[in-house]
Amino acid sequence: MSWKDYFYFTKTERNGIVVLVILIIIIILLPLFYPLLFPARVYDFSEFDRKVDRYEQMLAEYREARIAIDASYEREASSRISLTLNLFPFDPNNLTREEFLEIGIPERVAGNIVNYRNAGGSFRFREDLKRIYSINDDLYYKLENYIELPSREEQATIRSEERQARQFASDTTRRATFQPVWADVIIDINRSDSTEWQKIRGIGPVFSRRITSYRDLLGGFYSTSQLMEVFGMDSTRFEQIQPHIHLGDSLELKRININSSDFATLIRHPYLDRNHVNSILRMRDRHGNYNSTDEILRSELIDEVLYQKIAPYLMVSD
């Protein structure tokens, strides 16, 4: 076989070679002509780009607003540190926005409380005040002792103590046959601390603290009957504890000088409300210092009954 025989192809083979060569050429040239035959589709991303830019702008505005809000909270928190409160006993269900501001509560907090009430909310317990946005623990603990509402713990304790008092009052047989340790307890209502009060049957930790706190607000008791003014005290409980209490002779009541005291000092006393205090101050401004405490009776807002209650706590002095 000669070498020429290697390059001899049949007609069928020659046709196949031609087709193969054509396919190879097409494959080589296809990338060059494909863009002409099938032009690339152009997409318009301008609207998407605008939305992305808008989103980034909103995100930047949000970050700036967040920074401003945080800075505001920090300023308010720092102001709370030096916050001066003109506190007096109050019911958060009744005070107006202006009255909250007079107490010294920040304007935003006062607005939140009033808005909460306007929306139908109310406060049954002291702890309910914590629901108000922007009242932190520090502010709440400053207000807590002046809120004229029971705490949830106190309410439960009062109910328990009332049940104990009723049970004790009805258990005459036991009282006749058994003399417990507390039967001989007698305490001075002006000098006894909360621990000593708990030695009396029917007075628990919560109620004893409530008695001493009210005594401190008054400036001392001048009559045992004033215990009836303590929140939760009823005639049954009072009759039960009466044999175990007495009023010392040597205690001097804490007196308020109506010639020099300001609104914040006077309003702290439980017997005086804002109208009484404003009336006392207005008369002093118009007529000068008082010569005697009974001159406050010239006010139409102060009657003889109120004067007899508050007089032991008042004094006049230049």
Backbone hydrogen bonds in HBPLUS format (Angstrom, degrees):
<---DONOR---> <-ACCEPTOR-->    atom                        ^
c    i                          cat <-CA-CA->   ^        H-A-AA   ^      H-
h    n   atom  resd res      DA  || num        DHA   H-A  angle D-A-AA Bond
n    s   type  num  typ     dist DA aas  dist angle  dist       angle   num
A0005-ASP N   A0002-SER O   3.06 MM   3  5.58 143.8  2.19 106.0 116.0     1
A0006-TYR N   A0003-TRP O   3.04 MM   3  5.56 150.2  2.13 108.9 116.8     2
A0007-PHE N   A0004-LYS O   3.02 MM   3  5.42 147.6  2.13 108.5 117.7     3
A0008-TYR N   A0005-ASP O   3.41 MM   3  5.22 159.9  2.45 103.0 102.7     4
A0014-ARG N   A0010-THR O   2.86 MM   4  6.15 157.1  1.91 153.9 160.8     5
A0015-ASN N   A0011-LYS O   2.97 MM   4  6.22 157.4  2.02 148.3 153.9     6
A0016-GLY N   A0012-THR O   3.04 MM   4  6.29 154.4  2.11 144.3 151.3     7
A0017-ILE N   A0013-GLU O   2.90 MM   4  6.19 153.8  1.96 149.8 156.7     8
A0018-VAL N   A0014-ARG O   2.99 MM   4  6.26 159.9  2.03 149.9 154.9     9
A0019-VAL N   A0015-ASN O   3.03 MM   4  6.29 162.2  2.06 149.6 154.0    10
A0020-LEU N   A0016-GLY O   2.92 MM   4  6.12 157.5  1.97 147.0 153.6    11
A0021-VAL N   A0017-ILE O   2.91 MM   4  6.14 159.6  1.95 152.7 157.6    12
A0022-ILE N   A0018-VAL O   2.96 MM   4  6.20 161.6  2.00 150.3 155.5    13
A0023-LEU N   A0019-VAL O   2.95 MM   4  6.22 159.0  2.00 149.4 155.0    14
A0024-ILE N   A0020-LEU O   2.97 MM   4  6.23 153.6  2.04 147.2 154.5    15
A0025-ILE N   A0021-VAL O   2.93 MM   4  6.22 159.9  1.97 152.9 158.0    16
A0026-ILE N   A0022-ILE O   2.91 MM   4  6.18 157.7  1.96 150.2 156.8    17
A0027-ILE N   A0023-LEU O   2.92 MM   4  6.14 160.0  1.96 148.3 153.5    18
A0028-ILE N   A0024-ILE O   2.97 MM   4  6.21 152.2  2.05 146.0 153.6    19
A0029-LEU N   A0025-ILE O   2.93 MM   4  6.12 155.9  1.98 150.2 156.5    20
A0030-LEU N   A0026-ILE O   2.79 MM   4  5.68 131.1  2.03 147.1 159.1    21
A0032-LEU N   A0029-LEU O   3.00 MM   3  5.40 131.9  2.24 108.0 121.3    22
A0033-PHE N   A0029-LEU O   3.20 MM   4  6.53 148.4  2.31 152.3 161.6    23
A0033-PHE N   A0030-LEU O   3.13 MM   3  5.26 121.9  2.48 101.0 115.1    24
A0034-TYR N   A0030-LEU O   2.74 MM   4  5.60 136.9  1.93 159.7 170.0    25
A0036-LEU N   A0033-PHE O   3.01 MM   3  5.24 124.4  2.33 101.2 116.1    26
A0037-LEU N   A0033-PHE O   2.89 MM   4  6.20 152.0  1.97 154.0 163.1    27
A0038-PHE N   A0034-TYR O   2.63 MM   4  5.64 166.5  1.64 162.0 166.2    28
A0049-ASP N   A0045-PHE O   2.82 MM   4  6.04 158.4  1.87 154.2 160.8    29
A0050-ARG N   A0046-SER O   2.92 MM   4  6.18 150.2  2.01 144.8 152.7    30
A0051-LYS N   A0047-GLU O   3.03 MM   4  6.32 155.5  2.09 146.0 152.2    31
A0052-VAL N   A0048-PHE O   2.90 MM   4  6.20 155.4  1.96 150.0 157.0    32
A0053-ASP N   A0049-ASP O   2.90 MM   4  6.13 159.6  1.94 147.8 153.4    33
A0054-ARG N   A0050-ARG O   2.86 MM   4  6.09 156.3  1.92 147.1 153.9    34
A0055-TYR N   A0051-LYS O   2.84 MM   4  6.05 156.0  1.89 147.0 153.7    35
A0056-GLU N   A0052-VAL O   2.93 MM   4  6.17 162.8  1.96 151.2 155.6    36
A0057-GLN N   A0053-ASP O   2.89 MM   4  6.12 149.9  1.99 144.2 153.1    37
A0058-MET N   A0054-ARG O   2.84 MM   4  6.13 160.2  1.88 151.2 156.0    38
A0059-LEU N   A0055-TYR O   2.82 MM   4  6.03 156.9  1.88 150.8 157.9    39
A0060-ALA N   A0056-GLU O   2.96 MM   4  6.15 151.0  2.04 141.3 148.7    40
A0061-GLU N   A0057-GLN O   2.92 MM   4  6.23 154.8  1.99 147.7 154.9    41
A0062-TYR N   A0058-MET O   2.81 MM   4  6.04 155.3  1.87 149.6 156.6    42
A0063-ARG N   A0059-LEU O   2.97 MM   4  6.21 156.5  2.03 144.2 150.3    43
A0064-GLU N   A0060-ALA O   2.97 MM   4  6.25 157.0  2.03 146.7 152.9    44
A0065-ALA N   A0061-GLU O   2.84 MM   4  6.09 159.0  1.89 148.9 155.1    45
A0066-ARG N   A0062-TYR O   2.76 MM   4  5.97 157.5  1.81 150.7 157.3    46
A0067-ILE N   A0063-ARG O   2.93 MM   4  6.12 155.6  1.99 146.2 152.4    47
A0068-ALA N   A0064-GLU O   2.90 MM   4  6.19 154.6  1.97 146.2 153.4    48
A0069-ILE N   A0065-ALA O   2.83 MM   4  6.09 158.4  1.87 152.1 157.8    49
A0070-ASP N   A0066-ARG O   2.89 MM   4  6.08 165.0  1.91 149.2 153.6    50
A0071-ALA N   A0067-ILE O   2.89 MM   4  6.06 152.7  1.96 143.0 151.1    51
A0072-SER N   A0068-ALA O   2.87 MM   4  6.12 146.9  1.98 141.8 151.4    52
A0073-TYR N   A0069-ILE O   2.84 MM   4  6.19 157.5  1.89 153.8 159.7    53
A0074-GLU N   A0070-ASP O   2.88 MM   4  6.14 155.1  1.94 145.9 153.1    54
A0075-ARG N   A0071-ALA O   2.88 MM   4  6.15 153.8  1.95 144.4 151.6    55
A0076-GLU N   A0072-SER O   2.84 MM   4  6.10 159.7  1.88 150.1 156.1    56
A0077-ALA N   A0073-TYR O   2.70 MM   4  5.89 154.5  1.76 147.8 155.7    57
A0078-SER N   A0074-GLU O   2.85 MM   4  6.04 155.5  1.91 144.5 151.2    58
A0079-SER N   A0075-ARG O   2.84 MM   4  6.08 145.0  1.96 141.4 151.9    59
A0080-ARG N   A0076-GLU O   2.92 MM   4  6.18 139.2  2.09 141.7 152.3    60
A0081-ILE N   A0078-SER O   3.21 MM   3  5.26 131.2  2.47  93.2 105.6    61
A0083-LEU N   A0080-ARG O   3.09 MM   3  4.55 163.1  2.12  96.0 100.1    62
A0086-ASN N   A0103-ILE O   2.49 MM  17  4.67 150.1  1.58 143.3 151.2    63
A0090-PHE N   A0146-TYR O   2.87 MM  56  6.23 157.1  1.92 165.3 169.0    64
A0148-GLU N   A0090-PHE O   2.79 MM  58  5.54 171.0  1.80 143.8 146.1    65
A0094-ASN N   A0091-ASP O   2.95 MM   3  5.70 169.3  1.96 128.2 131.6    66
A0100-PHE N   A0096-THR O   2.99 MM   4  6.34 150.5  2.08 150.4 158.4    67
A0101-LEU N   A0097-ARG O   3.07 MM   4  6.40 152.2  2.15 145.1 152.7    68
A0102-GLU N   A0098-GLU O   2.98 MM   4  6.30 145.0  2.10 141.6 151.3    69
A0103-ILE N   A0099-GLU O   3.15 MM   4  6.44 145.6  2.27 141.3 149.2    70
A0105-ILE N   A0100-PHE O   3.20 MM   5  5.69 151.8  2.28 158.5 150.1    71
A0104-GLY N   A0101-LEU O   2.99 MM   3  5.06 129.3  2.25  95.8 109.9    72
A0110-ALA N   A0106-PRO O   2.96 MM   4  6.26 164.6  1.98 158.9 163.6    73
A0111-GLY N   A0107-GLU O   2.94 MM   4  6.16 158.7  1.99 149.9 155.5    74
A0112-ASN N   A0108-ARG O   3.03 MM   4  6.24 152.2  2.11 141.5 148.8    75
A0113-ILE N   A0109-VAL O   3.00 MM   4  6.32 154.1  2.07 152.4 159.0    76
A0114-VAL N   A0110-ALA O   3.09 MM   4  6.36 168.7  2.11 153.4 155.8    77
A0115-ASN N   A0111-GLY O   2.90 MM   4  6.03 160.4  1.94 149.3 155.4    78
A0116-TYR N   A0112-ASN O   2.96 MM   4  6.05 150.5  2.04 140.7 148.5    79
A0117-ARG N   A0113-ILE O   3.05 MM   4  6.40 154.9  2.11 148.8 155.1    80
A0118-ASN N   A0114-VAL O   2.87 MM   4  6.11 157.8  1.92 150.4 157.2    81
A0119-ALA N   A0115-ASN O   3.02 MM   4  6.17 134.1  2.24 138.9 150.0    82
A0121-GLY N   A0116-TYR O   2.99 MM   5  5.43 149.1  2.08 153.2 147.5    83
A0120-GLY N   A0117-ARG O   2.95 MM   3  5.22 159.7  1.99 112.4 116.3    84
A0128-ASP N   A0125-PHE O   3.05 MM   3  5.46 149.5  2.15 108.8 117.8    85
A0126-ARG N   A0150-PRO O   3.04 MM  24  6.00 146.4  2.16 125.2 134.4    86
A0129-LEU N   A0126-ARG O   3.05 MM   3  5.98 165.1  2.08 126.4 129.9    87
A0130-LYS N   A0127-GLU O   2.97 MM   3  5.61 155.8  2.03 115.9 122.9    88
A0131-ARG N   A0128-ASP O   3.03 MM   3  5.61 161.2  2.06 113.5 119.5    89
A0132-ILE N   A0129-LEU O   3.17 MM   3  5.79 158.4  2.22 113.5 119.1    90
A0135-ILE N   A0132-ILE O   3.26 MM   3  5.92 160.0  2.30 136.9 136.4    91
A0140-TYR N   A0136-ASN O   3.01 MM   4  6.22 165.1  2.03 155.5 160.4    92
A0141-TYR N   A0137-ASP O   2.94 MM   4  6.04 164.1  1.97 152.8 155.8    93
A0142-LYS N   A0138-ASP O   3.31 MM   4  6.54 141.4  2.47 138.9 148.5    94
A0142-LYS N   A0139-LEU O   3.19 MM   3  5.21 127.3  2.48  95.5 109.1    95
A0143-LEU N   A0139-LEU O   3.14 MM   4  6.44 143.1  2.29 145.1 154.9    96
A0143-LEU N   A0140-TYR O   3.05 MM   3  5.14 124.3  2.37  97.2 111.6    97
A0144-GLU N   A0140-TYR O   2.82 MM   4  5.80 138.3  1.99 151.4 164.1    98
A0146-TYR N   A0143-LEU O   2.89 MM   3  5.56 154.5  1.95 126.1 134.5    99
A0147-ILE N   A0144-GLU O   3.31 MM   3  5.55 165.8  2.33 109.8 114.1   100
A0155-GLN N   A0151-SER O   2.87 MM   4  6.12 160.6  1.91 155.0 159.9   101
A0156-ALA N   A0152-ARG O   3.13 MM   4  6.35 161.7  2.16 145.0 149.2   102
A0157-THR N   A0153-GLU O   2.90 MM   4  6.12 155.5  1.96 147.2 155.0   103
A0158-ILE N   A0154-GLU O   2.69 MM   4  5.88 160.1  1.72 155.9 161.1   104
A0159-ARG N   A0155-GLN O   3.09 MM   4  6.30 164.0  2.12 147.0 150.6   105
A0160-SER N   A0156-ALA O   3.04 MM   4  6.28 154.3  2.11 142.1 149.5   106
A0161-GLU N   A0157-THR O   2.71 MM   4  5.98 161.3  1.75 155.4 160.9   107
A0162-GLU N   A0158-ILE O   2.74 MM   4  5.92 153.7  1.80 151.5 159.1   108
A0163-ARG N   A0159-ARG O   3.03 MM   4  6.23 154.4  2.09 141.8 148.2   109
A0164-GLN N   A0160-SER O   2.99 MM   4  6.29 154.4  2.06 145.1 152.4   110
A0165-ALA N   A0161-GLU O   2.78 MM   4  6.02 154.0  1.84 147.1 154.6   111
A0166-ARG N   A0162-GLU O   2.92 MM   4  6.14 162.3  1.95 150.8 154.6   112
A0167-GLN N   A0163-ARG O   2.95 MM   4  6.10 157.7  2.00 144.8 151.6   113
A0168-PHE N   A0164-GLN O   2.81 MM   4  6.00 155.7  1.87 146.2 153.5   114
A0169-ALA N   A0165-ALA O   2.83 MM   4  6.03 159.8  1.87 149.3 155.0   115
A0170-SER N   A0166-ARG O   3.08 MM   4  6.22 147.2  2.19 143.2 150.7   116
A0171-ASP N   A0167-GLN O   3.09 MM   4  6.11 120.9  2.45 136.6 150.8   117
A0171-ASP N   A0168-PHE O   3.20 MM   3  5.14 144.1  2.34  96.5 107.0   118
A0175-ARG N   A0171-ASP O   3.31 MM   4  6.63 159.0  2.36 146.9 152.5   119
A0176-ALA N   A0172-THR O   3.00 MM   4  6.21 145.7  2.12 144.6 153.6   120
A0177-THR N   A0173-THR O   3.18 MM   4  6.40 140.6  2.35 143.4 152.8   121
A0178-PHE N   A0174-ARG O   2.91 MM   4  5.73 130.9  2.15 149.1 159.7   122
A0183-ALA N   A0180-PRO O   3.16 MM   3  5.53 157.7  2.21 108.4 115.3   123
A0185-VAL N   A0182-TRP O   3.14 MM   3  5.12 166.1  2.16 107.2 111.3   124
A0187-ILE N   A0244-HIS O   2.88 MM  57  6.30 153.5  1.96 144.3 145.6   125
A0246-HIS N   A0187-ILE O   2.96 MM  59  6.26 136.1  2.16 162.7 164.6   126
A0191-ARG N   A0188-ASP O   3.24 MM   3  5.45 139.0  2.42 103.4 114.1   127
A0192-SER N   A0188-ASP O   3.02 MM   4  5.72 143.3  2.16 160.3 163.0   128
A0189-ILE N   A0246-HIS O   3.10 MM  57  6.26 161.9  2.13 167.1 172.5   129
A0197-TRP N   A0193-ASP O   3.16 MM   4  6.50 155.9  2.22 153.2 160.4   130
A0198-GLN N   A0194-SER O   3.32 MM   4  6.50 140.5  2.48 136.9 145.4   131
A0198-GLN N   A0195-THR O   3.23 MM   3  5.34 130.1  2.49  95.8 108.1   132
A0199-LYS N   A0196-GLU O   3.08 MM   3  5.48 161.2  2.12 110.9 116.8   133
A0200-ILE N   A0197-TRP O   3.15 MM   3  5.89 167.5  2.17 118.8 122.7   134
A0203-ILE N   A0200-ILE O   3.16 MM   3  5.79 158.1  2.21 142.8 141.4   135
A0208-SER N   A0204-GLY O   2.93 MM   4  6.00 156.5  1.99 153.4 160.4   136
A0209-ARG N   A0205-PRO O   3.12 MM   4  6.26 156.7  2.17 143.9 149.5   137
A0210-ARG N   A0206-VAL O   3.01 MM   4  6.28 149.4  2.11 144.7 153.7   138
A0211-ILE N   A0207-PHE O   2.98 MM   4  6.25 152.1  2.06 147.2 153.7   139
A0212-THR N   A0208-SER O   3.10 MM   4  6.36 170.3  2.11 152.5 154.1   140
A0213-SER N   A0209-ARG O   2.91 MM   4  5.96 153.8  1.97 145.0 152.8   141
A0214-TYR N   A0210-ARG O   3.02 MM   4  6.12 158.6  2.07 143.0 148.6   142
A0215-ARG N   A0211-ILE O   2.92 MM   4  6.15 155.3  1.98 148.3 156.0   143
A0216-ASP N   A0212-THR O   2.97 MM   4  6.17 151.1  2.06 141.9 149.0   144
A0217-LEU N   A0213-SER O   3.03 MM   4  6.34 152.3  2.11 145.1 152.5   145
A0218-LEU N   A0214-TYR O   2.95 MM   4  6.20 156.4  2.00 150.5 156.6   146
A0219-GLY N   A0215-ARG O   2.95 MM   4  6.06 155.0  2.01 146.0 152.9   147
A0220-GLY N   A0215-ARG O   2.94 MM   5  5.05 147.8  2.05 152.8 152.6   148
A0254-LYS N   A0219-GLY O   2.87 MM  35  4.51 169.6  1.88 136.7 140.3   149
A0226-GLN N   A0223-SER O   3.15 MM   3  5.70 161.1  2.19 112.4 117.9   150
A0227-LEU N   A0224-THR O   3.09 MM   3  5.85 166.5  2.11 119.6 123.8   151
A0228-MET N   A0225-SER O   3.05 MM   3  5.75 160.0  2.09 117.1 122.5   152
A0229-GLU N   A0226-GLN O   2.98 MM   3  5.48 160.4  2.02 112.7 119.2   153
A0230-VAL N   A0227-LEU O   3.09 MM   3  5.45 160.9  2.12 110.8 116.7   154
A0233-MET N   A0230-VAL O   3.01 MM   3  5.62 166.0  2.03 141.8 143.1   155
A0238-PHE N   A0234-ASP O   2.94 MM   4  6.13 162.7  1.97 155.2 161.0   156
A0239-GLU N   A0235-SER O   2.92 MM   4  6.01 164.5  1.94 149.1 152.5   157
A0240-GLN N   A0236-THR O   3.11 MM   4  6.27 145.2  2.23 139.0 148.8   158
A0241-ILE N   A0237-ARG O   3.01 MM   4  6.35 150.1  2.10 151.1 157.8   159
A0242-GLN N   A0238-PHE O   2.89 MM   4  5.82 135.1  2.10 148.5 160.5   160
A0244-HIS N   A0241-ILE O   2.86 MM   3  5.42 153.7  1.93 121.1 130.0   161
A0245-ILE N   A0242-GLN O   3.37 MM   3  5.53 172.0  2.38 115.1 114.3   162
A0256-ILE N   A0313-TYR O   2.66 MM  57  6.03 155.2  1.71 148.4 152.7   163
A0315-MET N   A0256-ILE O   2.92 MM  59  5.84 135.8  2.12 152.7 143.4   164
A0260-SER N   A0257-ASN O   3.27 MM   3  5.73 157.2  2.33 110.6 116.6   165
A0261-SER N   A0257-ASN O   2.96 MM   4  5.79 146.2  2.07 159.8 168.8   166
A0258-ILE N   A0315-MET O   3.05 MM  57  6.36 153.2  2.13 174.8 172.4   167
A0266-LEU N   A0262-ASP O   3.14 MM   4  6.40 168.2  2.16 158.8 161.7   168
A0267-ILE N   A0263-PHE O   2.90 MM   4  5.95 167.0  1.92 161.7 165.2   169
A0269-HIS N   A0266-LEU O   3.16 MM   3  5.90 160.7  2.20 117.4 122.6   170
A0272-LEU N   A0269-HIS O   3.15 MM   3  5.74 161.1  2.18 120.6 126.1   171
A0277-VAL N   A0273-ASP O   3.05 MM   4  6.33 167.5  2.07 158.8 162.3   172
A0278-ASN N   A0274-ARG O   2.92 MM   4  6.03 166.0  1.94 146.7 150.9   173
A0279-SER N   A0275-ASN O   3.02 MM   4  6.12 154.6  2.08 143.0 150.0   174
A0280-ILE N   A0276-HIS O   2.98 MM   4  6.28 159.7  2.03 152.4 157.5   175
A0281-LEU N   A0277-VAL O   2.97 MM   4  6.21 164.2  1.99 157.5 161.4   176
A0282-ARG N   A0278-ASN O   2.89 MM   4  6.00 156.5  1.94 146.3 153.1   177
A0283-MET N   A0279-SER O   3.06 MM   4  6.24 165.6  2.08 151.5 154.6   178
A0284-ARG N   A0280-ILE O   3.13 MM   4  6.31 151.5  2.21 140.4 148.5   179
A0285-ASP N   A0281-LEU O   2.91 MM   4  6.16 153.5  1.98 147.9 155.0   180
A0286-ARG N   A0282-ARG O   2.96 MM   4  6.18 151.0  2.04 148.9 156.8   181
A0287-HIS N   A0283-MET O   2.89 MM   4  5.86 165.4  1.91 150.4 154.4   182
A0288-GLY N   A0284-ARG O   2.86 MM   4  4.90 131.9  2.10 131.2 136.9   183
A0295-GLU N   A0292-SER O   3.22 MM   3  5.87 166.3  2.24 116.9 121.0   184
A0296-ILE N   A0293-THR O   3.24 MM   3  6.20 174.6  2.24 125.2 126.9   185
A0297-LEU N   A0294-ASP O   3.09 MM   3  5.69 163.8  2.11 114.1 119.3   186
A0298-ARG N   A0295-GLU O   3.15 MM   3  5.83 168.2  2.16 116.2 119.5   187
A0299-SER N   A0296-ILE O   3.09 MM   3  5.79 165.9  2.11 116.3 120.8   188
A0302-ILE N   A0299-SER O   3.31 MM   3  5.52 160.6  2.35 104.9 110.4   189
A0307-TYR N   A0303-ASP O   2.97 MM   4  6.18 159.9  2.01 150.1 156.7   190
A0308-GLN N   A0304-GLU O   2.94 MM   4  6.13 161.3  1.97 151.4 154.9   191
A0309-LYS N   A0305-VAL O   3.25 MM   4  6.53 143.8  2.39 140.6 150.0   192
A0309-LYS N   A0306-LEU O   3.08 MM   3  5.15 124.1  2.41  95.7 110.4   193
A0310-ILE N   A0306-LEU O   2.94 MM   4  6.20 159.6  1.98 156.8 162.1   194
A0311-ALA N   A0307-TYR O   2.75 MM   4  5.48 152.5  1.82 156.5 161.3   195
A0313-TYR N   A0310-ILE O   2.91 MM   3  5.61 155.4  1.97 125.3 133.3   196
A0314-LEU N   A0311-ALA O   2.98 MM   3  5.22 171.0  1.99 119.1 121.5   197
